[in-house]
Amino acid sequence: MRGKNEASPLLSIGSPLNKIRQYFSTLEITRGFLIAILGSLFIYMQYMKLDYITINTISAIIALYLLLISNKKTWLFTGFFTGIFWFWWISLSFIHYSMPWAVPIVVIAMGLLYALLFWSIASLSELIEKSKIDTYTFLPYITNALGILSLSYIHPFGFDWFKPELMFVNSYIGIEKWQFAIVLITIVLTIIRKNILFLIPILFAIEINTSKIILNSNISNSSIELVETNTTVKDKWNESKHNEIYEEVFSFIDSAIESKKTLIVFPESVFPIFLNYNKLLVDRLKEKSKQISIVVGGLFWDGKTPYNSTYIFTKNSVQIANKVVLVPFGESNPLPDFLSDLVNEVFYDGAVDYKADTKITDYVVDGVTYRNAICFEATSQKLYEKDSKNQRPKNMIVLSNNGWFTPSIEPTLQSLLLLYYSRKYKTTIYHSTNMSSVYIVKP
């Protein structure tokens, strides 16, 4: 046995652990972990239904301050832990593909992806600091601030859910870019001048936020019925369960008719089939639409390509609206063709990608215009573009299936992103979901 004073081989000179410690200190790792916690706290507060706006505001400002004064190695670890805290849930989808071994790999991959982004910003700042142009001490801080400001424009593989300003969505600070810029500038001035009074201009970024998420249980006197289903991924794609699922849909419709509702909204792909090829179901839905308008998720096949679609049944007629922004990897592979085919073969049993429509669909129900959105695309800037009348969408109906990622923080993060866009563009959002709560987001 080794004596008490004999050094562990893990800590001996030349050992792997000792080599790692030459590059990274415990303080840098701990600091990066703390900053990531502060920058992610608003998500987990919302998940636990703890609505403390003051805590959200203070924690976000402290996170930005600590990050701006940190070195490159701390930025690396901040990015690593932030990627994990925000997006660990992506790995859960692999369980449904019978690949649980991939879960830890995907979690680490998400951390490494954002570690690289944060490290790149800090590396540029360090380069400026060491260069001859560093006449002014504020240039590295400005570089870091601009890097943080630009992160929401960087979308790895088309995935655009990381927006640093989202930290302020449930706070006293506004979520517009200019407001976020004011926050960053005031923090930089405070750091340079070493005077807390320079935080005063942050008052110009304050915004009285009256936007809110209204859960279905708190919706009163609404003529719209938002349906929440609880069908697992396994059951949804199990053909032996389909008749049971279909009858549940019509049961919801009959109940809504009895309750004098004028519109009922179902989640994404509640009909997990090419609905346009099932005349019996389409005819039944058309018949019901004589008494109530029906918005329902289903698949669409044009003879060549599958689409993820919304079917709108009104007054014995049907309109189809296809998804325009597809989920990276989940619905469409963003890799080059030769790699895309390989990934589809290995992970998706050779299934072909869905096709994105080129045109956003607005439809009218009972005189009200709604923008169509299906799950992921509702959290995309593209869906809030102006229409032919140069107007942003005033109302949006969103259909989601969160069964791939529950239980997790994914539905919470999705709701915060919808709140972000609702605040930004004054859009009322009606959200019907599978495996998570339904709600209305009111600007």
Summary of the structure (lengths in Angstrom):
residues: 443
radius of gyration: 24.8
end to end distance: 68.6
largest distance: 85.7
contacts: 1393
relative contact order: 0.10
helix: 52%
strand: 16%
